[in-house]
Amino acid sequence: MALLPILCYPDPRLHTVAKPVAAVDDRIRTLVADMLDTMYDAKGIGLAATQIDVHERVIVIDVSEERDDPIVLINPELVWTSPGTHLNEEGCLSVPGIYDGVERFDAVHVRAMDLAGQVRTIEAEELLAVCIQHEMDHLMGKVFVEYLSPLKRNRIKTKLRKAQREDAR
Ligand code: NI
């Protein structure tokens, strides 16, 4: 088991655009295992490789209550989005303690490779759909607070920078 440090907003590395994974090999399998350990340890429902400073298109998610249903998305692509959207209260392991509303598609279909290198399409709605959209934004270098007003975002930056300074003491 390996726990990886999670980058905290406003760390500029969170804005790196991830590259596609060339092959699902032992290195990627180890990365995914470590990401799952890190996500479960942090009590998150999703983690993108970007958040642990690895800039490749890898996401892990588990929205189950029992925390025993991991989903691994490698090179994910949205192939369909619903016409409807809704406002959803979101948080992020990279933005600790901050929750705010973001408009997301109600449902999405995502095509991605799994750990066996098989391409599959997942039809997602509700929390899973929101989580997939949130994590795919991370791979594009986007953090959910960037949907908020500049005023709110600056307040969040100030608050988190202060908390990080206090942590460093
Ligand atoms: Ni996040």
Backbone and ligand atoms as CSV (ligand in chain L), in Angstrom:
chain,resi,resn,atom,element,x,y,z
A,1,MET,N,N,0.844,-1.201,0.000
A,1,MET,CA,C,0.000,0.000,0.000
A,1,MET,C,C,0.872,1.242,0.000
A,2,ALA,N,N,0.565,2.122,-0.902
A,2,ALA,CA,C,1.327,3.376,-0.959
A,2,ALA,C,C,0.367,4.556,-1.032
A,3,LEU,N,N,0.561,5.474,-0.105
A,3,LEU,CA,C,-0.245,6.696,-0.125
A,3,LEU,C,C,0.577,7.795,-0.786
A,4,LEU,N,N,-0.052,8.482,-1.727
A,4,LEU,CA,C,0.643,9.516,-2.483
A,4,LEU,C,C,0.164,10.882,-2.002
A,5,PRO,N,N,1.080,11.869,-1.920
A,5,PRO,CA,C,0.638,13.213,-1.520
A,5,PRO,C,C,-0.292,13.829,-2.576
A,6,ILE,N,N,-1.371,14.457,-2.096
A,6,ILE,CA,C,-2.358,15.069,-2.995
A,6,ILE,C,C,-2.053,16.564,-3.113
A,7,LEU,N,N,-1.933,17.042,-4.346
A,7,LEU,CA,C,-1.699,18.475,-4.576
A,7,LEU,C,C,-2.906,19.270,-4.086
A,8,CYS,N,N,-2.621,20.427,-3.499
A,8,CYS,CA,C,-3.691,21.278,-2.977
A,8,CYS,C,C,-3.794,22.566,-3.780
A,9,TYR,N,N,-5.030,22.912,-4.169
A,9,TYR,CA,C,-5.305,24.190,-4.804
A,9,TYR,C,C,-4.832,25.308,-3.888
A,10,PRO,N,N,-4.199,26.393,-4.400
A,10,PRO,CA,C,-3.968,26.727,-5.814
A,10,PRO,C,C,-2.611,26.289,-6.374
A,11,ASP,N,N,-2.183,25.062,-6.126
A,11,ASP,CA,C,-0.921,24.582,-6.692
A,11,ASP,C,C,-1.014,24.622,-8.228
A,12,PRO,N,N,-0.075,25.319,-8.893
A,12,PRO,CA,C,-0.166,25.468,-10.356
A,12,PRO,C,C,-0.086,24.138,-11.107
A,13,ARG,N,N,0.484,23.113,-10.464
A,13,ARG,CA,C,0.584,21.806,-11.153
A,13,ARG,C,C,-0.784,21.186,-11.416
A,14,LEU,N,N,-1.813,21.648,-10.655
A,14,LEU,CA,C,-3.177,21.148,-10.896
A,14,LEU,C,C,-3.728,21.609,-12.246
A,15,HIS,N,N,-3.046,22.549,-12.882
A,15,HIS,CA,C,-3.529,23.052,-14.175
A,15,HIS,C,C,-2.805,22.421,-15.360
A,16,THR,N,N,-2.049,21.355,-15.088
A,16,THR,CA,C,-1.361,20.636,-16.166
A,16,THR,C,C,-2.371,19.772,-16.930
A,17,VAL,N,N,-2.268,19.777,-18.257
A,17,VAL,CA,C,-3.139,18.913,-19.077
A,17,VAL,C,C,-2.475,17.540,-19.201
A,18,ALA,N,N,-3.241,16.487,-18.850
A,18,ALA,CA,C,-2.690,15.126,-18.835
A,18,ALA,C,C,-2.577,14.550,-20.242
A,19,LYS,N,N,-1.578,13.694,-20.418
A,19,LYS,CA,C,-1.375,13.019,-21.716
A,19,LYS,C,C,-2.028,11.640,-21.688
A,20,PRO,N,N,-2.406,11.122,-22.859
A,20,PRO,CA,C,-2.981,9.773,-22.889
A,20,PRO,C,C,-1.973,8.719,-22.419
A,21,VAL,N,N,-2.498,7.658,-21.827
A,21,VAL,CA,C,-1.676,6.506,-21.439
A,21,VAL,C,C,-1.397,5.700,-22.706
A,22,ALA,N,N,-0.122,5.357,-22.921
A,22,ALA,CA,C,0.242,4.625,-24.143
A,22,ALA,C,C,-0.125,3.148,-24.017
A,23,ALA,N,N,0.137,2.553,-22.863
A,23,ALA,CA,C,-0.152,1.126,-22.676
A,23,ALA,C,C,-0.437,0.860,-21.211
A,24,VAL,N,N,-1.382,-0.052,-20.965
A,24,VAL,CA,C,-1.683,-0.435,-19.584
A,24,VAL,C,C,-0.678,-1.514,-19.171
A,25,ASP,N,N,0.393,-1.076,-18.543
A,25,ASP,CA,C,1.470,-1.986,-18.148
A,25,ASP,C,C,1.594,-1.999,-16.623
A,26,ASP,N,N,2.660,-2.631,-16.120
A,26,ASP,CA,C,2.838,-2.732,-14.668
A,26,ASP,C,C,2.934,-1.367,-14.002
A,27,ARG,N,N,3.540,-0.422,-14.701
A,27,ARG,CA,C,3.670,0.917,-14.124
A,27,ARG,C,C,2.285,1.526,-13.900
A,28,ILE,N,N,1.400,1.375,-14.878
A,28,ILE,CA,C,0.043,1.927,-14.752
A,28,ILE,C,C,-0.735,1.159,-13.688
A,29,ARG,N,N,-0.563,-0.171,-13.642
A,29,ARG,CA,C,-1.278,-0.961,-12.623
A,29,ARG,C,C,-0.848,-0.545,-11.208
A,30,THR,N,N,0.431,-0.281,-11.028
A,30,THR,CA,C,0.920,0.196,-9.724
A,30,THR,C,C,0.362,1.582,-9.421
A,31,LEU,N,N,0.364,2.451,-10.435
A,31,LEU,CA,C,-0.186,3.802,-10.261
A,31,LEU,C,C,-1.649,3.721,-9.806
A,32,VAL,N,N,-2.443,2.871,-10.468
A,32,VAL,CA,C,-3.866,2.744,-10.133
A,32,VAL,C,C,-4.036,2.207,-8.707
A,33,ALA,N,N,-3.247,1.198,-8.338
A,33,ALA,CA,C,-3.344,0.636,-6.977
A,33,ALA,C,C,-3.037,1.719,-5.943
A,34,ASP,N,N,-2.004,2.504,-6.200
A,34,ASP,CA,C,-1.622,3.573,-5.265
A,34,ASP,C,C,-2.695,4.670,-5.221
A,35,MET,N,N,-3.280,4.973,-6.378
A,35,MET,CA,C,-4.344,5.994,-6.416
A,35,MET,C,C,-5.573,5.526,-5.637
A,36,LEU,N,N,-5.908,4.241,-5.763
A,36,LEU,CA,C,-7.063,3.719,-5.002
A,36,LEU,C,C,-6.778,3.783,-3.501
A,37,ASP,N,N,-5.577,3.350,-3.088
A,37,ASP,CA,C,-5.199,3.436,-1.664
A,37,ASP,C,C,-5.338,4.873,-1.167
A,38,THR,N,N,-4.828,5.806,-1.968
A,38,THR,CA,C,-4.819,7.227,-1.587
A,38,THR,C,C,-6.246,7.777,-1.494
A,39,MET,N,N,-7.084,7.412,-2.476
A,39,MET,CA,C,-8.475,7.881,-2.478
A,39,MET,C,C,-9.242,7.333,-1.270
A,40,TYR,N,N,-9.109,6.028,-1.011
A,40,TYR,CA,C,-9.839,5.433,0.116
A,40,TYR,C,C,-9.347,6.019,1.445
A,41,ASP,N,N,-8.026,6.186,1.553
A,41,ASP,CA,C,-7.462,6.734,2.788
A,41,ASP,C,C,-7.972,8.150,3.050
A,42,ALA,N,N,-8.130,8.927,1.974
A,42,ALA,CA,C,-8.575,10.322,2.107
A,42,ALA,C,C,-10.102,10.430,2.155
A,43,LYS,N,N,-10.792,9.274,2.072
A,43,LYS,CA,C,-12.256,9.221,2.096
A,43,LYS,C,C,-12.881,10.022,0.954
A,44,GLY,N,N,-12.222,9.963,-0.205
A,44,GLY,CA,C,-12.759,10.617,-1.396
A,44,GLY,C,C,-13.562,9.636,-2.228
A,45,ILE,N,N,-14.348,10.171,-3.171
A,45,ILE,CA,C,-15.106,9.291,-4.081
A,45,ILE,C,C,-14.471,9.258,-5.468
A,46,GLY,N,N,-13.449,10.085,-5.680
A,46,GLY,CA,C,-12.766,10.065,-6.962
A,46,GLY,C,C,-11.405,10.718,-6.851
A,47,LEU,N,N,-10.498,10.285,-7.715
A,47,LEU,CA,C,-9.155,10.888,-7.736
A,47,LEU,C,C,-8.625,10.798,-9.168
A,48,ALA,N,N,-8.115,11.916,-9.655
A,48,ALA,CA,C,-7.482,11.937,-10.977
A,48,ALA,C,C,-5.966,11.957,-10.777
A,49,ALA,N,N,-5.233,11.342,-11.711
A,49,ALA,CA,C,-3.771,11.268,-11.585
A,49,ALA,C,C,-3.156,12.658,-11.436
A,50,THR,N,N,-3.746,13.648,-12.092
A,50,THR,CA,C,-3.299,15.043,-11.974
A,50,THR,C,C,-3.112,15.450,-10.511
A,51,GLN,N,N,-4.021,14.989,-9.651
A,51,GLN,CA,C,-4.015,15.425,-8.255
A,51,GLN,C,C,-2.834,14.864,-7.466
A,52,ILE,N,N,-2.211,13.802,-7.994
A,52,ILE,CA,C,-1.012,13.285,-7.323
A,52,ILE,C,C,0.215,13.573,-8.194
A,53,ASP,N,N,0.072,14.590,-9.060
A,53,ASP,CA,C,1.189,15.110,-9.851
A,53,ASP,C,C,1.708,14.106,-10.883
A,54,VAL,N,N,0.815,13.250,-11.375
A,54,VAL,CA,C,1.136,12.372,-12.508
A,54,VAL,C,C,0.221,12.813,-13.644
A,55,HIS,N,N,0.805,13.239,-14.755
A,55,HIS,CA,C,-0.021,13.911,-15.767
A,55,HIS,C,C,-0.325,12.995,-16.945
A,56,GLU,N,N,-1.051,11.926,-16.597
A,56,GLU,CA,C,-1.528,10.945,-17.570
A,56,GLU,C,C,-3.012,10.721,-17.302
A,57,ARG,N,N,-3.749,10.307,-18.367
A,57,ARG,CA,C,-5.211,10.265,-18.282
A,57,ARG,C,C,-5.693,9.017,-17.526
A,58,VAL,N,N,-5.612,9.084,-16.209
A,58,VAL,CA,C,-6.039,7.987,-15.338
A,58,VAL,C,C,-6.917,8.545,-14.216
A,59,ILE,N,N,-8.067,7.884,-14.007
A,59,ILE,CA,C,-9.014,8.286,-12.961
A,59,ILE,C,C,-9.420,7.047,-12.179
A,60,VAL,N,N,-9.560,7.185,-10.858
A,60,VAL,CA,C,-10.206,6.139,-10.062
A,60,VAL,C,C,-11.417,6.767,-9.354
A,61,ILE,N,N,-12.479,5.957,-9.234
A,61,ILE,CA,C,-13.734,6.427,-8.645
A,61,ILE,C,C,-14.329,5.286,-7.820
A,62,ASP,N,N,-14.956,5.631,-6.702
A,62,ASP,CA,C,-15.825,4.666,-6.019
A,62,ASP,C,C,-16.937,5.454,-5.329
A,63,VAL,N,N,-18.146,5.377,-5.882
A,63,VAL,CA,C,-19.268,6.116,-5.291
A,63,VAL,C,C,-20.162,5.185,-4.462
A,64,SER,N,N,-19.723,3.932,-4.254
A,64,SER,CA,C,-20.553,2.994,-3.485
A,64,SER,C,C,-20.489,3.315,-1.995
A,65,GLU,N,N,-21.580,3.022,-1.282
A,65,GLU,CA,C,-21.606,3.241,0.170
A,65,GLU,C,C,-20.599,2.339,0.865
A,66,GLU,N,N,-20.479,1.114,0.350
A,66,GLU,CA,C,-19.631,0.109,1.014
A,66,GLU,C,C,-18.147,0.323,0.705
A,67,ARG,N,N,-17.835,1.216,-0.240
A,67,ARG,CA,C,-16.439,1.500,-0.617
A,67,ARG,C,C,-15.761,0.237,-1.137
A,68,ASP,N,N,-16.512,-0.532,-1.930
A,68,ASP,CA,C,-15.940,-1.783,-2.442
A,68,ASP,C,C,-16.217,-1.959,-3.940
A,69,ASP,N,N,-16.437,-0.839,-4.646
A,69,ASP,CA,C,-16.783,-0.940,-6.061
A,69,ASP,C,C,-15.959,0.051,-6.892
A,70,PRO,N,N,-14.629,-0.173,-6.922
A,70,PRO,CA,C,-13.766,0.780,-7.636
A,70,PRO,C,C,-13.980,0.745,-9.144
A,71,ILE,N,N,-13.938,1.924,-9.751
A,71,ILE,CA,C,-14.005,2.063,-11.208
A,71,ILE,C,C,-12.702,2.727,-11.644
A,72,VAL,N,N,-12.068,2.133,-12.648
A,72,VAL,CA,C,-10.811,2.676,-13.182
A,72,VAL,C,C,-11.069,3.133,-14.611
A,73,LEU,N,N,-10.769,4.377,-14.894
A,73,LEU,CA,C,-10.967,4.922,-16.240
A,73,LEU,C,C,-9.612,5.383,-16.777
A,74,ILE,N,N,-9.161,4.726,-17.842
A,74,ILE,CA,C,-7.888,5.087,-18.470
A,74,ILE,C,C,-8.203,5.653,-19.857
A,75,ASN,N,N,-7.642,6.810,-20.142
A,75,ASN,CA,C,-7.936,7.543,-21.400
A,75,ASN,C,C,-9.439,7.743,-21.599
A,76,PRO,N,N,-10.154,8.250,-20.606
A,76,PRO,CA,C,-11.604,8.403,-20.742
A,76,PRO,C,C,-11.979,9.474,-21.768
A,77,GLU,N,N,-13.083,9.201,-22.462
A,77,GLU,CA,C,-13.638,10.176,-23.413
A,77,GLU,C,C,-15.132,10.204,-23.215
A,78,LEU,N,N,-15.715,11.388,-23.147
A,78,LEU,CA,C,-17.174,11.492,-23.097
A,78,LEU,C,C,-17.704,11.256,-24.501
A,79,VAL,N,N,-18.582,10.263,-24.663
A,79,VAL,CA,C,-19.135,9.996,-25.991
A,79,VAL,C,C,-20.585,10.454,-26.098
A,80,TRP,N,N,-21.206,10.785,-24.963
A,80,TRP,CA,C,-22.575,11.307,-24.974
A,80,TRP,C,C,-22.804,12.096,-23.692
A,81,THR,N,N,-23.533,13.196,-23.821
A,81,THR,CA,C,-23.963,13.930,-22.631
A,81,THR,C,C,-25.461,14.191,-22.749
A,82,SER,N,N,-26.149,14.169,-21.611
A,82,SER,CA,C,-27.598,14.371,-21.604
A,82,SER,C,C,-27.928,15.822,-21.948
A,83,PRO,N,N,-29.129,16.064,-22.479
A,83,PRO,CA,C,-29.527,17.462,-22.727
A,83,PRO,C,C,-29.689,18.249,-21.424
A,84,GLY,N,N,-30.082,17.568,-20.355
A,84,GLY,CA,C,-30.357,18.271,-19.103
A,84,GLY,C,C,-29.130,18.413,-18.224
A,85,THR,N,N,-29.116,19.479,-17.425
A,85,THR,CA,C,-28.046,19.671,-16.441
A,85,THR,C,C,-28.683,19.966,-15.089
A,86,HIS,N,N,-27.888,19.876,-14.044
A,86,HIS,CA,C,-28.382,20.277,-12.725
A,86,HIS,C,C,-27.216,20.812,-11.903
A,87,LEU,N,N,-27.572,21.592,-10.905
A,87,LEU,CA,C,-26.573,22.169,-10.014
A,87,LEU,C,C,-26.285,21.158,-8.919
A,88,ASN,N,N,-25.006,20.856,-8.726
A,88,ASN,CA,C,-24.617,19.833,-7.770
A,88,ASN,C,C,-23.582,20.395,-6.796
A,89,GLU,N,N,-23.750,20.104,-5.536
A,89,GLU,CA,C,-22.788,20.554,-4.519
A,89,GLU,C,C,-21.542,19.658,-4.590
A,90,GLU,N,N,-20.388,20.265,-4.872
A,90,GLU,CA,C,-19.176,19.467,-5.037
A,90,GLU,C,C,-18.093,19.862,-4.058
A,91,GLY,N,N,-17.244,18.893,-3.794
A,91,GLY,CA,C,-16.021,19.125,-3.042
A,91,GLY,C,C,-14.901,18.436,-3.792
A,92,CYS,N,N,-13.674,18.543,-3.262
A,92,CYS,CA,C,-12.528,17.970,-3.974
A,92,CYS,C,C,-11.409,17.745,-2.969
A,93,LEU,N,N,-10.722,16.600,-3.091
A,93,LEU,CA,C,-9.610,16.321,-2.170
A,93,LEU,C,C,-8.497,17.359,-2.307
A,94,SER,N,N,-8.432,18.047,-3.450
A,94,SER,CA,C,-7.416,19.083,-3.658
A,94,SER,C,C,-7.876,20.458,-3.175
A,95,VAL,N,N,-9.127,20.540,-2.720
A,95,VAL,CA,C,-9.668,21.815,-2.234
A,95,VAL,C,C,-10.339,21.545,-0.886
A,96,PRO,N,N,-9.547,21.159,0.126
A,96,PRO,CA,C,-10.138,20.643,1.369
A,96,PRO,C,C,-11.057,21.643,2.069
A,97,GLY,N,N,-12.207,21.132,2.491
A,97,GLY,CA,C,-13.125,21.926,3.304
A,97,GLY,C,C,-14.014,22.877,2.518
A,98,ILE,N,N,-13.900,22.890,1.195
A,98,ILE,CA,C,-14.686,23.819,0.384
A,98,ILE,C,C,-15.722,23.028,-0.414
A,99,TYR,N,N,-16.973,23.479,-0.351
A,99,TYR,CA,C,-18.053,22.835,-1.110
A,99,TYR,C,C,-18.859,23.925,-1.784
A,100,ASP,N,N,-19.166,23.729,-3.077
A,100,ASP,CA,C,-19.983,24.734,-3.754
A,100,ASP,C,C,-20.655,24.109,-4.974
A,101,GLY,N,N,-21.636,24.830,-5.502
A,101,GLY,CA,C,-22.463,24.303,-6.589
A,101,GLY,C,C,-21.812,24.445,-7.955
A,102,VAL,N,N,-21.879,23.360,-8.731
A,102,VAL,CA,C,-21.390,23.364,-10.111
A,102,VAL,C,C,-22.470,22.740,-10.993
A,103,GLU,N,N,-22.685,23.335,-12.165
A,103,GLU,CA,C,-23.670,22.824,-13.122
A,103,GLU,C,C,-23.039,21.656,-13.894
A,104,ARG,N,N,-23.694,20.509,-13.862
A,104,ARG,CA,C,-23.161,19.325,-14.565
A,104,ARG,C,C,-24.263,18.667,-15.380
A,105,PHE,N,N,-23.869,17.913,-16.420
A,105,PHE,CA,C,-24.837,17.101,-17.164
A,105,PHE,C,C,-25.455,16.071,-16.212
A,106,ASP,N,N,-26.765,15.801,-16.408
A,106,ASP,CA,C,-27.449,14.802,-15.578
A,106,ASP,C,C,-26.876,13.403,-15.785
A,107,ALA,N,N,-26.518,13.103,-17.035
A,107,ALA,CA,C,-26.015,11.762,-17.362
A,107,ALA,C,C,-24.959,11.882,-18.450
A,108,VAL,N,N,-24.011,10.949,-18.429
A,108,VAL,CA,C,-22.965,10.914,-19.464
A,108,VAL,C,C,-22.662,9.456,-19.818
A,109,HIS,N,N,-22.175,9.257,-21.027
A,109,HIS,CA,C,-21.591,7.973,-21.405
A,109,HIS,C,C,-20.101,8.220,-21.611
A,110,VAL,N,N,-19.280,7.410,-20.972
A,110,VAL,CA,C,-17.838,7.596,-21.069
A,110,VAL,C,C,-17.204,6.320,-21.589
A,111,ARG,N,N,-16.319,6.491,-22.571
A,111,ARG,CA,C,-15.582,5.345,-23.105
A,111,ARG,C,C,-14.162,5.412,-22.548
A,112,ALA,N,N,-13.694,4.301,-21.995
A,112,ALA,CA,C,-12.369,4.296,-21.377
A,112,ALA,C,C,-11.826,2.881,-21.352
A,113,MET,N,N,-10.514,2.776,-21.177
A,113,MET,CA,C,-9.893,1.470,-20.960
A,113,MET,C,C,-9.974,1.130,-19.481
A,114,ASP,N,N,-10.093,-0.182,-19.213
A,114,ASP,CA,C,-10.005,-0.637,-17.821
A,114,ASP,C,C,-8.587,-1.167,-17.570
A,115,LEU,N,N,-8.377,-1.756,-16.402
A,115,LEU,CA,C,-7.029,-2.213,-16.029
A,115,LEU,C,C,-6.539,-3.361,-16.902
A,116,ALA,N,N,-7.489,-4.050,-17.563
A,116,ALA,CA,C,-7.095,-5.128,-18.469
A,116,ALA,C,C,-6.789,-4.590,-19.867
A,117,GLY,N,N,-6.921,-3.273,-20.042
A,117,GLY,CA,C,-6.668,-2.680,-21.354
A,117,GLY,C,C,-7.857,-2.789,-22.296
A,118,GLN,N,N,-8.997,-3.255,-21.774
A,118,GLN,CA,C,-10.225,-3.383,-22.570
A,118,GLN,C,C,-10.947,-2.042,-22.627
A,119,VAL,N,N,-11.405,-1.669,-23.819
A,119,VAL,CA,C,-12.181,-0.438,-23.943
A,119,VAL,C,C,-13.643,-0.760,-23.650
A,120,ARG,N,N,-14.226,0.004,-22.742
A,120,ARG,CA,C,-15.626,-0.206,-22.365
A,120,ARG,C,C,-16.337,1.139,-22.353
A,121,THR,N,N,-17.664,1.102,-22.524
A,121,THR,CA,C,-18.451,2.326,-22.377
A,121,THR,C,C,-19.308,2.196,-21.128
A,122,ILE,N,N,-19.213,3.182,-20.262
A,122,ILE,CA,C,-19.980,3.190,-19.018
A,122,ILE,C,C,-21.076,4.246,-19.136
A,123,GLU,N,N,-22.306,3.842,-18.826
A,123,GLU,CA,C,-23.429,4.784,-18.821
A,123,GLU,C,C,-23.641,5.222,-17.381
A,124,ALA,N,N,-23.469,6.515,-17.136
A,124,ALA,CA,C,-23.481,7.002,-15.757
A,124,ALA,C,C,-24.537,8.066,-15.567
A,125,GLU,N,N,-25.158,8.041,-14.405
A,125,GLU,CA,C,-26.085,9.109,-14.027
A,125,GLU,C,C,-25.872,9.433,-12.554
A,126,GLU,N,N,-26.602,10.439,-12.086
A,126,GLU,CA,C,-26.542,10.854,-10.685
A,126,GLU,C,C,-25.087,11.091,-10.234
A,127,LEU,N,N,-24.757,10.618,-9.028
A,127,LEU,CA,C,-23.451,10.946,-8.445
A,127,LEU,C,C,-22.286,10.470,-9.319
A,128,LEU,N,N,-22.425,9.274,-9.906
A,128,LEU,CA,C,-21.325,8.768,-10.740
A,128,LEU,C,C,-21.079,9.684,-11.941
A,129,ALA,N,N,-22.157,10.173,-12.545
A,129,ALA,CA,C,-22.011,11.072,-13.700
A,129,ALA,C,C,-21.311,12.370,-13.289
A,130,VAL,N,N,-21.688,12.900,-12.143
A,130,VAL,CA,C,-21.068,14.133,-11.639
A,130,VAL,C,C,-19.584,13.897,-11.380
A,131,CYS,N,N,-19.298,12.771,-10.728
A,131,CYS,CA,C,-17.921,12.451,-10.361
A,131,CYS,C,C,-17.050,12.291,-11.616
A,132,ILE,N,N,-17.558,11.607,-12.619
A,132,ILE,CA,C,-16.796,11.431,-13.868
A,132,ILE,C,C,-16.492,12.794,-14.487
A,133,GLN,N,N,-17.474,13.691,-14.525
A,133,GLN,CA,C,-17.244,15.019,-15.121
A,133,GLN,C,C,-16.223,15.812,-14.308
A,134,HIS,N,N,-16.316,15.723,-12.987
A,134,HIS,CA,C,-15.377,16.423,-12.103
A,134,HIS,C,C,-13.946,15.900,-12.323
A,135,GLU,N,N,-13.791,14.575,-12.361
A,135,GLU,CA,C,-12.444,13.990,-12.495
A,135,GLU,C,C,-11.882,14.237,-13.891
A,136,MET,N,N,-12.737,14.200,-14.918
A,136,MET,CA,C,-12.237,14.464,-16.275
A,136,MET,C,C,-11.784,15.911,-16.411
A,137,ASP,N,N,-12.419,16.820,-15.706
A,137,ASP,CA,C,-11.934,18.209,-15.669
A,137,ASP,C,C,-10.502,18.269,-15.123
A,138,HIS,N,N,-10.231,17.497,-14.056
A,138,HIS,CA,C,-8.867,17.487,-13.498
A,138,HIS,C,C,-7.836,17.139,-14.576
A,139,LEU,N,N,-8.172,16.149,-15.417
A,139,LEU,CA,C,-7.221,15.730,-16.459
A,139,LEU,C,C,-6.973,16.845,-17.468
A,140,MET,N,N,-7.932,17.778,-17.574
A,140,MET,CA,C,-7.761,18.933,-18.463
A,140,MET,C,C,-7.149,20.116,-17.710
A,141,GLY,N,N,-6.749,19.895,-16.466
A,141,GLY,CA,C,-6.128,20.966,-15.687
A,141,GLY,C,C,-7.128,21.899,-15.042
A,142,LYS,N,N,-8.386,21.443,-14.920
A,142,LYS,CA,C,-9.420,22.311,-14.374
A,142,LYS,C,C,-9.909,21.824,-13.011
A,143,VAL,N,N,-9.955,22.720,-12.054
A,143,VAL,CA,C,-10.424,22.429,-10.701
A,143,VAL,C,C,-11.824,23.039,-10.557
A,144,PHE,N,N,-12.721,22.395,-9.792
A,144,PHE,CA,C,-14.137,22.815,-9.802
A,144,PHE,C,C,-14.344,24.265,-9.372
A,145,VAL,N,N,-13.442,24.800,-8.556
A,145,VAL,CA,C,-13.620,26.190,-8.104
A,145,VAL,C,C,-13.500,27.189,-9.263
A,146,GLU,N,N,-12.953,26.727,-10.393
A,146,GLU,CA,C,-12.854,27.618,-11.554
A,146,GLU,C,C,-14.215,27.887,-12.201
A,147,TYR,N,N,-15.240,27.139,-11.804
A,147,TYR,CA,C,-16.601,27.447,-12.267
A,147,TYR,C,C,-17.243,28.539,-11.412
A,148,LEU,N,N,-16.655,28.838,-10.276
A,148,LEU,CA,C,-17.261,29.816,-9.363
A,148,LEU,C,C,-16.863,31.234,-9.777
A,149,SER,N,N,-17.481,32.225,-9.153
A,149,SER,CA,C,-17.166,33.617,-9.497
A,149,SER,C,C,-15.733,33.937,-9.060
A,150,PRO,N,N,-15.084,34.899,-9.750
A,150,PRO,CA,C,-13.723,35.281,-9.361
A,150,PRO,C,C,-13.634,35.690,-7.890
A,151,LEU,N,N,-14.686,36.318,-7.396
A,151,LEU,CA,C,-14.676,36.755,-5.993
A,151,LEU,C,C,-14.590,35.546,-5.055
A,152,LYS,N,N,-15.472,34.572,-5.307
A,152,LYS,CA,C,-15.479,33.362,-4.476
A,152,LYS,C,C,-14.150,32.617,-4.579
A,153,ARG,N,N,-13.658,32.546,-5.828
A,153,ARG,CA,C,-12.421,31.796,-6.065
A,153,ARG,C,C,-11.249,32.441,-5.322
A,154,ASN,N,N,-11.193,33.757,-5.321
A,154,ASN,CA,C,-10.101,34.441,-4.625
A,154,ASN,C,C,-10.189,34.239,-3.127
A,155,ARG,N,N,-11.414,34.225,-2.615
A,155,ARG,CA,C,-11.592,33.960,-1.184
A,155,ARG,C,C,-11.078,32.563,-0.833
A,156,ILE,N,N,-11.392,31.600,-1.708
A,156,ILE,CA,C,-10.961,30.217,-1.478
A,156,ILE,C,C,-9.438,30.126,-1.523
A,157,LYS,N,N,-8.831,30.790,-2.510
A,157,LYS,CA,C,-7.364,30.789,-2.617
A,157,LYS,C,C,-6.728,31.332,-1.345
A,158,THR,N,N,-7.243,32.455,-0.872
A,158,THR,CA,C,-6.685,33.094,0.315
A,158,THR,C,C,-6.797,32.165,1.518
A,159,LYS,N,N,-7.986,31.558,1.664
A,159,LYS,CA,C,-8.242,30.671,2.798
A,159,LYS,C,C,-7.320,29.449,2.775
A,160,LEU,N,N,-7.173,28.846,1.585
A,160,LEU,CA,C,-6.359,27.628,1.490
A,160,LEU,C,C,-4.875,27.942,1.638
A,161,ARG,N,N,-4.416,29.083,1.087
A,161,ARG,CA,C,-3.006,29.459,1.248
A,161,ARG,C,C,-2.678,29.654,2.729
A,162,LYS,N,N,-3.605,30.281,3.446
A,162,LYS,CA,C,-3.411,30.520,4.875
A,162,LYS,C,C,-3.340,29.176,5.608
A,163,ALA,N,N,-4.265,28.261,5.284
A,163,ALA,CA,C,-4.288,26.945,5.934
A,163,ALA,C,C,-3.000,26.185,5.636
A,164,GLN,N,N,-2.494,26.310,4.402
A,164,GLN,CA,C,-1.264,25.596,4.033
A,164,GLN,C,C,-0.062,26.176,4.768
A,165,ARG,N,N,-0.053,27.499,4.948
A,165,ARG,CA,C,1.044,28.117,5.711
A,165,ARG,C,C,1.024,27.635,7.159
A,166,GLU,N,N,-0.183,27.538,7.717
A,166,GLU,CA,C,-0.290,27.092,9.112
A,166,GLU,C,C,0.120,25.627,9.255
A,167,ASP,N,N,-0.243,24.818,8.249
A,167,ASP,CA,C,0.161,23.398,8.242
A,167,ASP,C,C,1.676,23.246,8.190
A,168,ALA,N,N,2.310,24.160,7.483
A,168,ALA,CA,C,3.765,24.051,7.261
A,168,ALA,C,C,4.557,24.411,8.524
A,169,ARG,N,N,3.919,25.052,9.468
A,169,ARG,CA,C,4.619,25.473,10.693
A,169,ARG,C,C,4.931,24.290,11.612
L,1,NI,NI,NI,-11.384,16.907,-7.434
